[in-house]
Amino acid sequence: MGEGGQWIAHVDKVEGVAVRNETRVTQFILLGLSNNPGLQIIFFLLFLVMYLGTIAGNLLIMTTIYMDSQLHTPMYFFLSNLSFIDLGFSTVTVPRALVHFLFPRKTISLSDCIAQLFFMHFIGGAESFLLVLMAYDRYVAICNPLRYTTIMNRRVCLLLMGSSWGGGFIHGFGQAFPIVQLSFCGPNQIDHFFCEGHALSVLACSSTFFSEIVDRVNGGILAIICFSVLVVSYTYIISTVLKIQSAEGRQKAFSTCGSHLLVVTLFYGPIVFLYMRPPVIFDADKLLSVFYTIVIPLLNPCIYTLKNEKARNAMKKLGGRKVSSLRTNKN
């Protein structure tokens, strides 16, 4: 077997005669984005910079919202959770990829591979539901402004957020469980930089019919629910905004929703292409995976803060406090 692979032999006997040797893969080799050593160094530096930017940007948003009492509203509560999810989403894949860029041994055990697959879909599913909740929050704020604080109270926000994580867990389990049922007996090379479902299932030596059906049904239900709620929410939002008399009021309302619509488009675009199509591998899949695992979590903090004056002012205020604190300590 190739580098990093470990096959365990099993001998079946019929009436004392060995009739068959089977092997079971316990480790996989992740082929990554390229086998060119020079390119791997470049990828390492790019991934490292983007990952550090993701950590810094999302931690800044979470800290700012936590420290500023004026941001203790449902909208910013969901935004802080989105930052936490984005941070987790990148952390599931990027640290291991960084290690693999630097070292020749690029192996991952079967159990770690399944765990990575589960957490990718768990956190990704939670983000899908959270984006729907953020759309619903904007719908209530714009279409029912007088009842907003009553409808989106603290208890409701916590229940909705808990439901988002619960839905993500069910989605992650639904994606990982069928893969667990597959048998892997070689080859053991995954043409990806993490354990992606399609790239893993094509290596199975048992039937993938059940896993493909569950994958489509699970992903399809998630997509239909999220897409339907998003369309309904924004249909009502746009209809309400167009009825606003003042141009300034319409601009402010659209500005509030613009960031969310951009994030939704960036998040769902690559995922729809990757998971709502026949289970085949395209060359562009790995690049799209880079986009939704590390680029989007890096962009989200920028998108929400650049178009949100209240958040920018809160960050400036937080920065001013830090500078004042440092000066006080020096004196």
N, C-alpha and C positions, 0 to 999 in steps of 0.2 A: 504493500500500500504506500501511497505518496506521503510526503512530509506532513507531519502533524496528524496524520490519520491513524486511528487505532481500530482495528476490526477484531471482534471476538468471534472465534470459530465455535460452531455448534455441530455436533455429529448426530444425525438421526439414525436409529438402528431399527431394522425390521427383522425379527427372529435372529438377533445377534449379528446381523451383517450390516456394516456401515454402508448406507446408500447415498448419503448426501452431506456435503459440507456447506454450511451457510455462514455468512459473515454479517455482523451488525456494526454499523458505523457508530462510534461513540464520540468522535471529534470531526469537525469540519475545518476546511481551509477557506478563509475569506480572501478572494482574489483582489478585492479592493477596486480602486479606480484606475490603477495602472501598475505595471510591473517594472516601469522605468525608474531607477533609483533617483535620478535627478528630478523627475516629476513628483515623486513621492515626498521629497524634501519641500518642494513648492506647495504641495497639497497640505503638508503638515503645518507650514507657516500660515497659509490661508485659513485653514480650519482653526488653528490656535487663536489667531487674531479675531476671527468671527465669534468663536466660542467665548473668549474673554469679553468681547463686546456684548454678547448675549447675556452673560452673567452680570456685567456692570449695568447695562440698560434696564434689565428686568428687576434687579435688586434696587436700583434707584427709584423705579416706579413704586415698588412695594413699600420701601422705606418712606418715601414722600407721602404716600396715601396714609400710612400708619401714623406718621408724625403730625400731619396737618388735620385738625379736627373739621375744617371746612370741607374736606374731601371725604368725610365719613357719610357717604350717600350710596344708594344702591348702584349707581352707574360706576363709581370708583371702586366699590366693593367687588364688582364683577371684573373690573379692569385689573385689580391687584391679583385676583385669582387667575386671570388669563396670563399675567406675567409669571406667576408661580408654575402654571402648566407649561408655558413655553420653555422655562428653565429646565423643567423635568424632561420635556420632550427631547431637547438637545442632549441632555446628560445621559439618556438611555443609550445613545449610539456614538456620540462624538469622542468621549475620552478613550474608548477602546480603539476607535479608528485612528486617533492620534498616536497611540502606542504602536499600532500596526504599520503606520507610515514610517516609523523609525527603526523597527526591528524586523528581521527576516521571518521570524516565527509568527505566523498570522492565524493561529488556530483558535477555535472556540468549541467548547464541549457541546454535546447535544442538549443537555439540560440548560446551559447558559443561553444557547441559541433559542430554545423555546421560551425561556424567561424574557429574553430581549424582545422577541416577537409579541409576547403577551403585553409587556409594559408599553411597547410602541402603540399598540392598538387601544390599550386601556387609557393611556394619557391622551392619545389622539381622539378617541371617542368622547372623552370628557370635554376636550376642547370644542369638538363639533357641537355638543349640546350647549356648552357655555356660550358659543357664538349665537345660538338660537335664543338663549335667555337674554343676551345683551340686546338682541333685536326686539324682543318682547318688552324689555325695560324701556327702550326708546319709544315703542308704540304707546305704552301707558303714559309716558312723560309728555308726548306730543298730542295724543288723541284724548287723554283723560287727565289733563294737568291738575285739575282741582282735587281729584281723588288719588293722585300719584302717591303721596306719602301714606295714605291709608292702605292702598293695594300693595305697594312694594314696601311693606314694613320689614323690620329686622327678621322676624320669624319666617316670613314668606321667602325672603332672600336666602336664608340658611337652608330652608327646605329645598328650594330650587337648586342651590349649589350642591346639596347632598344628592339630589336626583341626578344631577349632571355626572357626578363621580360614580354613582350607582350604574347609570346607563353606560358609562365608559368601561366599568368593570365587566358588565355583561357582554359588551362588544368585544373586549379583549379576550375574555374566556371563549367566546364563540369563534374567534379567529385562531386561537392557540389549540383548543381541544381537538379539532380535526387533524391538525398536524401531529399531535401526540400519537394518534392512532396509526400513523403511517410507519412503514418499515423502511429503513435506510441501510442498504447493503453495498453501496458504492455505485458511482464515484462519490467523492466527498468534497468536491470543490464548489463553493458557492460563488457565483459570478456577481458579487456585490460587496459593499464595504460593511454591511450589517446583515443580520438574518431576516431578510425580506421574504414574505410568504410565498410569492410566485417563484422566486429564485430557489427557495428551499424545496418546495413541493415537486419541482421537476426532477429532483434527485431521488425521489422515492422509488423503490422497486415494487411497491404494492399499488393497488388501484387508488387513484386520487379523485375518483368520481364523487365520493361523499364529501371530501374536503372542499372540492370546487363548488359543489352545490351549496354547502353551508357558508362558504366564503361569499358567494354571490347573494344568497338570501340575507345573511347578516349585514353585509355592506349595503345591500339594496334597501333594507328596512331603515337603516340609519340614514342613508341619503334621502329617502323619500320623506321621512319624518322631518328631518332638518330643513330640507328644501321647501317642503309645503308650508311649514311655520314661517320660514323666512319670507316666502312670497306673499303670504297672507298679511304678515306684519307690515312689510314695506308697501303693499298695496294700500292699506289703510293709512300708513304714515304719509305717503306721497299725496293721497287724496286729501288728507287733512291739511297738509302744508300748502297745497295749491289754493286752498280756501282762505289762507291768511291774507289780509288786505295789504299790509305794509311789506315792501320789498325787503326791508331790513329784517323783519320777523321771519320771512321765508328763507332768507340767506342764513340766518342763525340756525334755523331748524335743519336745513339741509347740511350745514356745516357739522352739526352734532352727529348726523347719521353718516356723513361722508367717510369718515375714518373707518367706521365699522364696516361699511359696504366694501371698502378697499381691502380690508383684512379678510373678509369673507371670500372675496374673489380670489385673492392670493392663496388662501388656505384650501378652498375646494377645487380650484382649477387643476392642479397637479394630481390630487387624490382621485378626482373623477376619471382622469385619463388612466391612472395606474390600476384602479380597482374596479371600474365599471366597464371593463373590456374583456375579451377572451384571455385566458391565462397563458399568455406567451411573453417572452422576454424581448424587449426592444433595447437598442443601444442607448436610447435617450433616457431609459428608466433610472439609471444611476444618477444622472445629472438632475432629473426631477426630484429624486430622493434627497439629494444634497440641498435642493431648494427648499423642500418642506421640512427637513429635519434641522437645518441650521440657518438658512437665509431668512425664512419667515420669522422664526423666534427672535432674530436680530432686528428685523425691520419693524415688528409690531410696536415696540416701545417708541421708535422714531415716529411712526405714523400717528400714534395717539398723542404724543407730546407736541409734535410740530404744529398740529391743527387745534390744540387745546390750550387756550391762553391761561385758563385757571390752573391747569397742571404745570405749565411752564413757570407761572408766578410762584407756585408752591415750591417748585424745585429751586428757584432763585432764593426764596426765603430760607429754605433748608440749607443751601450753600452759604448764605450770609450768617446763619447761626453757627455753622462749622468754623467759618473764618473768625468770627468773634470769639468763639470758644478757644481756638488755637492762640489768638492774641492774648486772651486772659491768662491762659496757662503759661505763656512765655513771660508775662509780666509778674 
